[in-house]
Amino acid sequence: WTKEEDAALIALIEASGGGSEARWCQVGVAMEGRSAKQCRERWLNHLSPDVSKQKWTAEEDRAIIEAVALYGTRWSELVKAFPGRTDSAIKNRWNAMQRKEKRRVER
């Protein structure tokens, strides 16, 4: 996604009443070269003001470990415990922590 596409997407969403009110099919048609699903996921996972872009804290990392122990990798369940974080962000953080641990153990 380019900065210009992001700006166009934000403008379309604002014109349609905001992210929760957006008509994604119409947004997708208006965004040349992008599908409604791509537009929706770009908004929900990256552009929405509700998405936290802060660095992960040690407390959040511990909470992810506890949540995965309790719920498994059902990201749609885990996201409920992490306001501002997306299921995709939580999954990516979990996988990064697993890779880091694997490298640590292999040394």
N, C-alpha and C positions, 0 to 999 in steps of 0.2 A: 504494500500500500504506500502510495506517495503522500506527501504532505497536502498536495492539492486534492487528492481523493478523500483524505481524511476531512479536510475543510468542507468539501462538497457534501460528504455524508453527514457531518454535523449540521450543516445548514438544512439539509433535507429532513433530518430528524426533528430539528427545532421547528421547522415549518409545519410538520405533521403533528405537533403537540407534545413532543418529547419522546424519550426512549420507550417508556411503558405504553405509550399511545401510538407509536409508529406503526404504520401499515407497511410491513416489510416487503410485501410483493410489489407495492408501488415504489418503494425506495429502491428495490433491486432493478426495476425497469428504468428508473431515472438515472441509475449509476451504470453508465456504459461499461461493459466488460466485467461487471460484477453481478453475482447472483444475490437474491434476497437473503439466502442463508449466509453468504460471505459478509454481507452488510450487517446482518443481525449479530453475527459472531464478533465482527470487528468492534461494533458498538459495545456489546456486553462484556467482552474480554479486555478491551483496550481503551476505548474512548469515553465511556460513561464516567461522569464525575463520581459515581459511587464506587469505582474500582480503585483500590489502594495500590499505589505504586511505591510505597515505602519499602525499605529493606526489611527482610524477614528478621524477626527478633529471636533470641534464644528461647524465650517463653513460647512463641508461636511454634518453633520447631518441636519443643517438648509436647505441646498440645497436639500437633500432628501425629507424633509417635503414639501418644495415648489414644487418640481418636482412631487411628488405624488398628491399634490393638483391640479396640472395642468394636468397631464397625467393619473392619477390613477395608478394602480399597473401594468402597462405595462412595465415590467423590461427591455425588449429589447429596448424600447424607452428611458428609463431613463439612461441606460448604456452609451448612447452617450454623456451625460453631465458629465461623470465621467471617464476621461482617466485613465487607469491603474486599474480600479475597474471592476470586472465582474458582470454580471447581478445577479448571485447567491450571491455574496458578498453583493450587494446592497439590495437584497431581505432579506438576513439574518440580515443585520443591521437594516432595517426597522422593521422586526418582533421583534428583540431584543428591539428596542426603544418602540414599542407598548406594549410589556410585562412589561418593566420597568415603563411605564406610568400607566398601569393598576394596578400594585402593589402599586404605589404611591397614586393613587386615592382610593384604597381599605383601606389604612391605616387611 
